[in-house]
Amino acid sequence: MTTKKIQAIDSNHIWHPFTQHKDFENLEPLVIERARGIFLYDKRGKRYYDTIASWWTNVHGHGHPTLTRAVSRQARRLDHVNFSGFTHRPACELVDALMQKLPPQLQKFFFSDNGSTAIEVALKMAFQFFTNQAIEGRHGFAYLTNAYHGDTLGAMSVGGIDQFHKVYDALRFSAQRMDFPTPPSQPDGSTGNVVNSPASAESIEKLRQFFFIHGSSLCAVIVEPLIQCVGGMQVYCAAWLQELAQLARSHQVFVIFDEVATGFGRTGSMFALNQCGVTPDFLCVSKGITGGLLPLALTITSKSVAQAFEGDAATKTFFHGHSYTANPISCAVALASLKLFDKEHTLEQMIEPAKIFAQLLTHSYEEDHIGDVRHLGLIGAVDIVKSKSRNQSFAPDVHIGQKIYRKSLKHGLVLRPLGDSIYWFLPLSVNKKQIKEIMKRSLDVIRHTVAEYA
């Protein structure tokens, strides 16, 4: 099929996610033909740095032979089987391997197939736990301002981004919104990486007041630990999470960690919880779990939670499942990806690239059109402004983030915006030379686009 034919079918018949098609009437969709390592290649052979890891899924680089072999081997052996009443080796091997990398309290694994469903499972389990225990009045949930946990109805109900969620208010259940713990500025004025900073007295007091008012009616509180991703790649400190966990436990409220985006090395540790000093009651993972090859998700909890679902089949069973639950091919490639972390020393290998990434981002704060900089592991973001020195932002109708994105494609980059913020969510396989080239091109694109519209 020719490029023109593909683009015509796409434009006329395919409905893309998070896309206003009216804005793209005069733009032909980019046709990606293949991928290798950190690069995407279009049908004409032009290559693009995959700076957002194909929507935060790719970990070890595209086309890693170990992962593609795992898919092929498993597809020949067992492609799929009903997971209600059956089990299989890939699922059990994956669970066994994950338990070696998780806190010992997290020992019960529920499979699903994407981040939103992992969140739905955690919400439903937390809610039903109290119902099964005949504990009344524990039906509430709490979430952070600007939170994003997915697009299914339960996940949207604990989401705090009006652009995505407000139109569905009539469908969402009521939940309580907590203030985001605003991080302190660094010496250069940017946010930077504030994970090890102390929590501000004001944010702790607000958190305590919140639990004083709402603690007795909540069944769970949900957060993305250390960094809100869709909410603008906003980094915050571990000390605040420790206080949250302590208050939640004292009020018998479950803590749900959404590590759909932050899991599997993104923040510099296998899971963000490793830097928090907090073990959640529920851990939700997806995206990078298979290295970016196939859909898979897990909601992981404790045996004490699972025990509340044992008993009468009609009233205590967790009635939830998916047709492709624990798909053997997905489980096999997830296990292969997990083994690569040990074989290739992935977390150790990313230390130096992450340092260079942080240095280049921090240096960019000197430019007048960079309003703020933050970073964690191989995740980073900058806010784009018209002039920092004059305290001028771009008008919303300029859509400066989208304009930077479109220009980035011409320069062999994929810089998807979050509003007027530009972010990088790099594969862990990126090397120092590639990071330097990515950041050089990125900052040139930003600089020239801002000059054009300022």
ABEGO torsion letter per residue (X at the ends): XBAAAAAAAAAAABBBBGBBAAAAAABBBBBBABBBEABBBBAAGBBBBBAAGGGGABAAEBGBAAAAAAAAAAAAABABBBABGBBBAAAAAAAAAAAAABBAABABBBBBABAAAAAAAAAAAAAAAAAAAGBBGBABBBBBBGBBAEABAAAAAABABAAAAAAAAAABBBBBBBBBBBBBBBAAGBAEBAAABBBBAAAAAAAAAAAAAAAAABABBBBBBGBBAAAGGBBBBAAAAAAAAAAAAAAGBBBBBBAAAABGGAAGBABAAAAAGBBBABBBBBGAAAGGABBBBBBBBBAAAAAAABEBAAAABBBBBBAABGBAAAAAAAAAAAAAAAAAGAAAAAAAAAAAAAAAAAAAAABAABABBBBBEABBBBBBBABAAAGBBBBAAAGAAAAAAAAAAAAGBBBBBBEABBBBBBBAABBAAAAAAAAAAAAAAAAAAAAAAX
